[in-house]
Amino acid sequence: QAAEALRAATRERLARRVGAALGTPRPSLVQVVAERTGSDPAEVDGLLYGAAPADEGALVRLGEALRSLEATLARDR
């Protein structure tokens, strides 16, 4: 649940930052974020929609990766 809450909040912030509507379909959001950040679309998809982390350490790493993705997008402005 914690991972999904982090991911949902990140998706919402990313959608606003790229000018996409809330509820933008998964493939569209992944593609635009990947293009704007220069990231691999599969990596972006895994970060934003992937499986639940196996343990607390993995959850922490997910949170860090999500923050990094947002920071990269913010620098792209």
Solvent accessible surface area in square Angstrom, and as a share of the most:
residue,aa,sasa,rsa
1,Q,200,0.89
2,A,55,0.43
3,A,7,0.06
4,E,86,0.39
5,A,64,0.50
6,L,71,0.35
7,R,13,0.05
8,A,42,0.32
9,A,40,0.31
10,T,2,0.01
11,R,44,0.16
12,E,78,0.35
13,R,100,0.37
14,L,1,0.01
15,A,4,0.03
16,R,138,0.51
17,R,102,0.37
18,V,16,0.09
19,G,70,0.68
20,A,26,0.20
21,A,76,0.59
22,L,114,0.57
23,G,79,0.76
24,T,30,0.17
25,P,87,0.55
26,R,112,0.41
27,P,98,0.62
28,S,55,0.36
29,L,6,0.03
30,V,11,0.06
31,Q,82,0.37
32,V,38,0.22
33,V,0,0.00
34,A,3,0.02
35,E,116,0.52
36,R,101,0.37
37,T,21,0.12
38,G,72,0.69
39,S,31,0.20
40,D,77,0.40
41,P,60,0.38
42,A,78,0.60
43,E,103,0.46
44,V,1,0.00
45,D,38,0.20
46,G,33,0.32
47,L,29,0.15
48,L,0,0.00
49,Y,52,0.20
50,G,29,0.28
51,A,89,0.69
52,A,82,0.64
53,P,36,0.23
54,A,101,0.78
55,D,85,0.44
56,E,136,0.61
57,G,32,0.31
58,A,23,0.18
59,L,47,0.24
60,V,81,0.46
61,R,148,0.54
62,L,16,0.08
63,G,6,0.06
64,E,86,0.39
65,A,33,0.26
66,L,4,0.02
67,R,148,0.54
68,S,64,0.41
69,L,11,0.06
70,E,31,0.14
71,A,42,0.33
72,T,37,0.22
73,L,3,0.01
74,A,39,0.30
75,R,180,0.66
76,D,72,0.37
77,R,212,0.77
